[in-house]
Amino acid sequence: MVAVDTPNWVKNAVIYEVFPRNHSTGGTFADIYRDLERIRSLHTDILWLMPIHPIGIAGRKGTIGSPYAIADYRAVNPDLGDERSFRMLIDKAHSLGMKVMIDVVYNHTSRDSVLLREHPDWFLQDSDGNFLTKVPDWWDVYDLDYCQPDLWTYQIETLEKWVDLGVDGFRCDVAPLVPLSFWCAARDRLGQKKEVIWLAESIEKSFTKYMRDSGYAAHSDPELHTAFDLTYDYDGFEYLKDYFQGRRPLSDYLNHLYIQETLYPKDAVKLRFVENHDNPRAADVIRGRDSLLNWTVFCALLPGAMLIHAGQEIGAKKSPSLFKKDPVNWEDADHALTVFIQKVLGLAKKIKGSCDKFFIEELAEGVVKIMWLGESAAYVAFLNLGNKYGEIHIDGLDGGEVCLGDVSDGENFSMERMPILIKIPLA
């Protein structure tokens, strides 16, 4: 069963991801505060802040450490500011019509966390009393043991603290590795306070199998939708990564979209993206500016919410490091790309907000047609995802309004001029 109280606006929302430490040279809440109008201009509905808490020292990776190795869930990293400056950021975001979402990292803590010091019995241990992590590469953290009822109480009360401060939602790191019953309990408790948006960082199918084969519970995406409003598109994104590397046809991902529409709960919302902090920059992976434009439109027009990773809108090719100071270079910006993305995000929100039927078809290898159908109009997009050359003949678009692209050749569309988006009024 899907989380039945998911608000409708989430289904076409834009979420903007910020790494506070590396969003600017200063790396503070105040710096993000000063950037909020620009962020809002991208049609952003939710500002997602990667972890804002103090980072552990023991076993630290890199010079500053991963923000996902949290030392204290209930404190603010002093390098970013204090609770007052964080509240000022939240208040300004609210005044601009944006929600604020923070990262929740409840599978593990740093190896010198407050919880480890005060409640070592709340952590996974082997028969010799050694603390454990389920994933060997995560050697800077220890995993929590949700068989401990008092841990549930502590964690939910922590979430309440941040909601009381003004936080509107939580992006839950590796959510499938935390018991689903915990997430349901947390959602129920916080929902009594106000509308809270829950985003699960669901995991790739291969990772799900690896965890299960290792003897651990790992929830699938359809299961997560009993507690979460949105889940990552990682169950399908692995097909896209293989496509970019020439290992799979695009049709594998398109077929998975059908699975998501038919085997998941009816109103389940996926978070679409071409990049995030755990994956390479789109402008680095997708070669050629025209291809980048096509892929941006493609992801924006898929059913679900759309993620913009800070710097994506200027064509940044370097992802900030998780383990050291490595700010986004905002000076090296493709301003025309920013304008294009602003327009695409606005169009996509309008289309998905007014249409309820989605169709997708691969017309030729790497050339895709998307159609959204509403009561008064249909929107049809033609996208050259395979960087093909030539022309394609399309019928049935008489009387359409061109929203994006150039269709001056009539019914013979040049692939080099894609992406194309046309609005067709319905009689």
N, C-alpha and C positions, 0 to 999 in steps of 0.2 A: 504494500500500500504506500502511495506517495504521501509526503507531508502535505496534508490537505489545506493547510492555511498558508501555503506559499503565495505571496501577493502577485497579482498579474504583472505588475511592472517589472518584476525580476526577469520575466521571460524574454525581454528585449533590452535588458540593462547593459550599460557600459561600466566595466570595473577597471580602475586605473591602479596599477601596482607600483608602489614606491618602496625602495630600499632606503630608509631614512639616513643611514650613515653615508651612503654613496649617492644620494640624490643631488648633492651639491658639495662644494669644497668645504663649507662649514659643517654640513652633516647634522643639522639640528632641526627640531620642530619649527623653530622660527623661520628657517629657510623654506620649509615646505609651506608654512603659513603664507609667505610672500609669493608663492607660486600657485596658490589655489585658484585664482581667476583664470590663469592659463589652463590649468588642469580641467576646470569646469567647462572651458570653451570647447573641449573635445567631447562634449555631450556626456560627461562622466556623471554617473548616478552614485557610484560607490568608490570612495577612496580607500584602497587596501594598503595598510602599512605592514610591511614585514616586521618580525618581532622587535618590540620596543623595550624589552627587558634587559637587565644586566646579563653579561656573558660570563660564563665560567672561565677560570684560569687553568685548572688542572686538565692536562691533556689537550690544551687549546691547539686548534689548527691555525696555522699562519700567524701573523703578527698581532692580530686583534681578535681572532676567533670567529667561529660561525655564530650568527645570531640565533641559530636553532639549537645551540647548547646553552640553555637558559639556566641562570643561577637562582633567580627569584621571580616567580610568576606574578607576584603582587607589587613589584617595584618597577620604576622607570630607569632605564639606562641613563646615568647622569651625563654621559657624553652627548645625549640627544636633547637634554633639558630636564625639566621636572614636571610634576603632575600639573602644576599651574599652567605651564607653557603648552602641555599636551591638551589641557582643557580648552585653552584659547584656540588651538588648532581645530579641535572638534567644533567649537561654537562657530568659528568662521566658516568651516565647511558646511555646517547646518544652515547658516545664513545664506549660503550660495545654492542651497537645494541639494547638497550631497550628503549621503550617509558615510559613516566612518567605520571601517572593518579592521580589526587587528588580527594578527596571527596567533593561533593557539597551538602550542607544541606540547601535547599531552601524552605522547608516547614515551617520552624520555626527558631527562634533565641533564644539565652538565654534571661532571663527576665531582663537583664540590658545591652542589646546590644546597639551598636552605633545607629542602625536603630530605635530602640524603643525610644531612647532619642531624636533623631533628627527628626524622622518621625512617631510619634505614630499613625497617620492616615493610615499607611500602614499595620496595624495589625487588625486581627479579634477582634471585640468587641461585647458584648451583648448590650441590650437596655439601660443598665445603665452605659455603657462606660467601663465595665470591660474587660480586655484582656482575650482571650480564647486560649485553646488548644483543638484540636479535639479528642485527645486520653487522657483520664484522667490520665493514668499512666505516661505520659510525663509531669509531673508537674514542671519540671525545665525549660520549654520553653514556649514561646507564638507563635502562628501561624500567618503567614503572610497572607495578603488579596490581592490576585492577581487581584482584580477588580480595583486596582490603577495603571494606566498607567505609572506613574513615577517610580513605583517599578520595572516594567519590564526593563526600561532604565537603572536603577541603577544596577540591577542584571546582565544584559548582559554586561554592561561596566566592571563589576567586573570580569566576565569570561574572557573578553578580556585582562585585566591586567595580569592574570595568563598565558594566552596563549603567550602574549608578553614576559613573563619571561622565557618561554620555555616549559610550560606544554603541553602535547600532548592529554590529554583526561580527562574526568570527570566521576566519579562514582556518580550517583545522588541518594541521600538518599530519601527513600519513594517517588520515582518519580511519582507514580500514584496519589498522593494527590496534585500535582502542575498541573495547566492547561496544557493540551497537546499542545495547541496553543502557550504557552510560550516556551516550549521545541523546537517546530518547528522553532520559530522565532530565538531562541538562536543558534540552529544548523545552520540555514541559514546564520546568521551574522558571526559566527566564521569560517564557512566553506569558507568564502571569504579570510581568512587569511592563512589557511593551513588545512591539513587533521587533523581533531580532532575526537577522538574515544569517543562515548557516550555509557555508561553502565547504565541501569536503575535498581535500586533495586526495582524490581516489588514485589508485595506482594502476600501472600497466598490467595486463593479464599475465604476462610472464613473471612479474614480481609477485602477483597473487599466488601463482602456482609455486614459486620458489619458497614463499613463506609457509604455505601449507605443507609442502614437502619437507620443510624443516621442522614441522611439528607445531606451528603456531597458527592461531586463527587469523584470517584475513578476509574481510568482507568484500563482496562484489559490489559493483556500482548499483545494480537494481536493489540490493539489500540496503545500501546507504540512503536511498531515497525515502526510507521510512522515517528518517530523522533529519535529512538535509534538504535544503531548497535547491542547491546546485551541487553537481559533481564535476570534477575535471573531465576533459575529453581524452584522458590518457589511454582509456581502453581502445580508442580509435587512432590516437595520435601516433602510436607505434607504426601503423601502416603508412602514415604520411612521412615519417622519418625514413622508412625503408624506401618509399617512392623517391624522396629527394636524393637518396644514395644509389638509385638505380636497381634496387633489389626486389621491388614489387611494382605491379601496375597500379595506377590510380584507382582502378575499379575496386580494388580490395577495400579502400577506405570508403568509397561510395556505397559498397554493399554493407559495410558496417553501419553506416548512417541508417540504413533500412532496419537493421537489427535494433538500433537504439530506438527507432520510432515504433517498433512493433513488439519487442520483448521487454522493454522497460515500462514502468508505470506510465500511464497516459500523459500526465502533466509533468513528468520528470524534466528538469531543466539542465542542460549541459553548459559548461563554460568553454567557449571556443577560443582558440588562440593560435597564433603562428610563432609565438615565442613566449617565454617566461624566464624567471631567474634561474631555473634549473636546466634550461635548454639554450642553445646558441641563438644569437640574434638572427631574426628573419633576413635582415639585409646582408648578413654574412652567408647564410645557407642558400638563399634563393638568389641565384645569379642573374643579374640584369634588372634594371629598374622597372621595365615594363612587366616582367614576371612578378616582381614584388607588388606592383599595383593590382594585378589580377588576383594574386593570392590574398591580398588584404580584403578585396571585395568578396572573394569566395568565403573566407572565414566569417566576415561580418554578416553575410546573408544566410548562413546556416542557422537552423533553429537553435535558440538559446541565447544566453548572454555572451558578450564579447569582452575579452581581456586586452588591455593595452599595457604593455610593460614599459615603464618610464624610459624614454629614449627611443623607443620604437617609432614614435611619431616623427622623429627627426632623421630616421635612417641610420641610427647608431649601429655600428658593426661589432663593437666590443661589449661583452657583458661584464658588469662590475663584479669583481672577485668577492666571494663570500667571506674571505679570510683576512682581508687587509683593506686599508683605505684605498679606494679606487673609484673616484666619482665619475659620473656621466659627464662627457664633454659636450656641454650644451652649445659651445661656440661653433662647433663643426656640425652645423644643422642644414638639412635639406628642407628649406622653408616651403617649397612647392609641395613636397610630400606631406608636410603637416597640414596644409590647406586641403589637399586631397583626402587625407584621412578624416579630417573634420567633416567634410562633405559626406563621405561614405558612411561614417558612423551615424550622422543625422538621418540620412536616407534609410539606412538599415533599421533604425529604431522606428521610424515612421512606417516602414513596410511591415515589419513584424508586429507592430502594434495594431495594424488595421487589417491584416490578413491572417487566416487560420489554416490554410492548406499549403503544404510545401511539396514541390516536385523537383527532382534533379535527374539529369540524363547526361551521359557522355556521348556527344554527337560524333566525335572522332577521337582518336587517342590524344588525351590531354586537353581536349576542347569540351567544355562543360556548359550546359544550359541549366539555369535555375529559374523556377517560377514560383512565385507566391500568389495565391488566389484569395481575394476578398470579396465582399458583397458588391462593391461598386467598381473595383478595378483589379487588374492583374498586373504584376510586375515581372518582367522577363529579363534575365541577365545572361550574357554570353561571355565566357571567360576562357582565355587562352592560358591554361595552367601548365601546358607542356612546352611553352615557348616555340610554338609552331609558326610556319610561314605559309601564306597562301590566302585563299578566299573560301568562304562557306556560304551557301545559299539558304536563306531562311524565308519561309512563307508565313502569312497570317499576322503580320504586324501593322496592317493598315490603320491609320488614325492614331498611332501611338505617339506619346510624348517622350522625347529623349531626355532622360534624367542624368545620364552619364555617358561620355564617349562621343564618337562621331560615326554616324550612319549615312553619310552623304552619298554612298554608293547604292542607295536603295535597298534591294533585297540581297545584294551580294556584299557580304561583310568581310572586310579585310581583317585578318587575324591580328595584324600588327596594330590595329586601332582598338583592339579590345583592352580593357573591359568595356562592355556596353550594357547599359541598363535602360529599359524602356517601360513606361507606364501605359497600359492599354485600358481605356475605359470600357466597362461592360454595359451593354444595352439593358 
